[in-house]
Amino acid sequence: MNQGKTTREIADLMGVAKSTIDSHRLIIRHRLKLTNRKATLQS
């Protein structure tokens, strides 16, 4: 869904807070066992 959008743009599009998007990203990273923050979820 990202398609090159910023966290703020995604939050505005979905009608949620920026922190909500950050929290969901953190959960996804944890489930995928991604510890390197530089690794994007897109790849």
C-alpha positions as CSV (number, residue, x, y, z in Angstrom):
1,M,0.0,0.0,0.0
2,N,2.9,2.3,0.6
3,Q,3.7,3.2,-3.0
4,G,6.4,5.7,-1.9
5,K,4.2,7.6,0.6
6,T,5.4,9.0,3.9
7,T,4.1,7.8,7.2
8,R,2.2,11.0,7.6
9,E,0.5,10.6,4.2
10,I,-0.5,7.0,5.0
11,A,-1.9,8.0,8.3
12,D,-3.9,10.9,6.7
13,L,-5.1,8.5,4.0
14,M,-6.3,6.0,6.5
15,G,-7.6,8.5,9.0
16,V,-5.4,7.3,11.9
17,A,-2.5,8.8,13.9
18,K,1.1,8.6,12.7
19,S,1.9,6.7,15.9
20,T,-0.6,4.0,14.8
21,I,1.3,3.4,11.6
22,D,4.6,3.3,13.4
23,S,3.2,0.7,15.9
24,H,1.9,-1.5,13.1
25,R,5.2,-1.3,11.3
26,L,7.0,-2.3,14.5
27,I,4.7,-5.3,14.9
28,I,5.3,-6.4,11.3
29,R,9.0,-6.1,11.7
30,H,8.9,-8.2,14.9
31,R,6.8,-10.9,13.2
32,L,9.2,-11.0,10.2
33,K,12.2,-11.0,12.6
34,L,13.6,-7.9,11.0
35,T,16.0,-6.3,13.5
36,N,17.8,-4.0,11.1
37,R,15.7,-0.7,11.0
38,K,17.4,0.2,7.7
39,A,15.8,-2.8,5.9
40,T,12.5,-1.5,4.4
41,L,9.3,-3.5,4.7
42,Q,8.8,-2.9,1.0
43,S,11.6,-5.1,-0.1
